[in-house]
Amino acid sequence: MSTASSSRPLSRGAACLPCRKLKAKCDGNKPACGRCIANNRPDDCEYATGAEVTRSRLLEENIALLEARIKELENPGETAPSVQLHDPRRQASTSAAGPSRLLMPAMAGPSGIPLYPASMGPPVGETHRPPRIQRWFTRLRNVAHTAHVPEPTPQEVQMLIQIFMANASQLGFFLNPTRFRRGGAPHQENDALMNAVYLWGSKLSNSTGLRARESYFANRATQAASSATMMAQATAVLHMIQAEVLLANYFFTTGRLLEGRYHTLAAVALVTGSRYHLIDVGTMGGDPIGAGERIQAFWTVMAQDKMWAAAMNTPSVCQSGRTNIQITTPWPLATGAYEQGMVVPHSGNYSVEDFLRGAVDDSNEDFSPLAIRVKSCGLHDRAIYIAQQYRVDMPNRNEFLARFGALDTLIERYHRQLAGIRNRSPEDMREVLVARTITCTAAIQLHSTFSSHQPMSWQKTVCVAVAAGRALDVVNVSQGLHLDPILAVLWSTICKVLVGELRRVLQSATPVRQEEVANITSSLDKITATMTTLSANSPLMGQHLAEIQQARAMLA
């Protein structure tokens, strides 16, 4: 039976993007037209009309930014900076002003332009890149440089892999460690994944000889990623996604933010092109470990995309309130669960929206490091979205306050749940630290709309910032050489609140409460001491630490 929309001719430009590309008749039905449903690709059905934002448009916006930056790098001094990583809504700071967004410093100029991966070009199964992307890669190759460096010996390779695996959980490694160690990953010398592993091993090594080859492995990894042909084999695609995640975290850590964002978008293109967001475990055969790798690949990439899009003030492909892709992929479990044959949580497979509405009880779930991170990222993303909706003259103020209060309660409940996790492995506790820090920052972002002029909201922000410092009490940072680079941004946001509160207290006409000052100072000292330790391997951490120290010095 035909619908009214299918019998009525569509206005020009109103067809979905796939039908427009094929010049096919489109019925205009939403969320998916009849032709896309008939072709069993409803998730690819997108409309780009008016102010509607599609995933394709978001990727195009990011590509335009990257191309502008490449032009600057090729022609230094000829053009004004095209990419300013700052908060456009930022106003002059006040003594009690909390941050309204995560702020990033200006991107440090790269020591060498990397060769970018092919994954932003052709979808899985195609062997040729679109001409626009191909021209981009050619231009990048013309400005890239790779010095001649001797190949690592077999002993050095083993050392590099060992160092990498000791820090893998904080580098975005989602492949099954047992399979990887047994040779489940390709080991060709020009392979993007293995060179990304060697890159991290050299960066975190104490060996001067290995550290000297960091730039070499960076160039090798990015070049291997750029020259890789997108093959239909699931394993090859999975390894490419892993390589892109590792490269993204490397560039974020070194302060090369735009390059890190590019590799994140490359990973997003691969997971969505491979439909990892629509995994049906019932059709994946009898390999729970392989299913687990694909499940964890999707959630790892989604979490990375959300957090760094917020940090760089750019759109997230899965951003709250904008382009929400359908997700049927089960929640990620611990690696050991997949090895035991589990694929779906015992508590059932609820959605991200169910969690954000507070409609599920996850207090008794089995511990999953990746799951707690995904939930924290979801809260952070939603907090920014709700805070941005506020307007002084908004007509639906009561509805806004109800959503604000519900999310505030959920963030507080979830943080208490995370704070109750104890006596797990050092690796797990480092992940708990990351999740707690993200959750605390989510509360700060949510209250940023009111914290500059509402004392209760500001005090809530300060309490959350102090709690973020206390989260370090259960983690021995010296046991790990590396923590996720997003912590540099999160701690910067938290420390700005603590410094702002110290300024307010010291400038107040009322007598200073020493206990209050001690709590703030203690959390500030813990965070800056940790950042100092981590700065040895993270230029990004060092950049944010210097800003915090400068702000604190101005209090004297």
Secondary structure as GFF3:
##gff-version 3
##sequence-region A 1 556
A	DSSP	alpha_helix	4	7	.	.	.	ID=ss1
A	DSSP	alpha_helix	17	22	.	.	.	ID=ss2
A	DSSP	alpha_helix	34	38	.	.	.	ID=ss3
A	DSSP	three_ten_helix	42	44	.	.	.	ID=ss4
A	DSSP	alpha_helix	55	74	.	.	.	ID=ss5
A	DSSP	three_ten_helix	118	120	.	.	.	ID=ss6
A	DSSP	alpha_helix	131	143	.	.	.	ID=ss7
A	DSSP	alpha_helix	154	166	.	.	.	ID=ss8
A	DSSP	three_ten_helix	168	170	.	.	.	ID=ss9
A	DSSP	alpha_helix	177	179	.	.	.	ID=ss10
A	DSSP	pi_helix	180	184	.	.	.	ID=ss11
A	DSSP	alpha_helix	192	203	.	.	.	ID=ss12
A	DSSP	alpha_helix	208	211	.	.	.	ID=ss13
A	DSSP	alpha_helix	214	227	.	.	.	ID=ss14
A	DSSP	alpha_helix	234	253	.	.	.	ID=ss15
A	DSSP	alpha_helix	257	273	.	.	.	ID=ss16
A	DSSP	three_ten_helix	276	278	.	.	.	ID=ss17
A	DSSP	three_ten_helix	281	283	.	.	.	ID=ss18
A	DSSP	alpha_helix	288	311	.	.	.	ID=ss19
A	DSSP	alpha_helix	335	339	.	.	.	ID=ss20
A	DSSP	alpha_helix	352	356	.	.	.	ID=ss21
A	DSSP	alpha_helix	369	389	.	.	.	ID=ss22
A	DSSP	alpha_helix	397	419	.	.	.	ID=ss23
A	DSSP	alpha_helix	426	447	.	.	.	ID=ss24
A	DSSP	alpha_helix	455	470	.	.	.	ID=ss25
A	DSSP	three_ten_helix	471	474	.	.	.	ID=ss26
A	DSSP	three_ten_helix	477	479	.	.	.	ID=ss27
A	DSSP	alpha_helix	486	507	.	.	.	ID=ss28
A	DSSP	alpha_helix	514	534	.	.	.	ID=ss29
A	DSSP	alpha_helix	539	553	.	.	.	ID=ss30
###
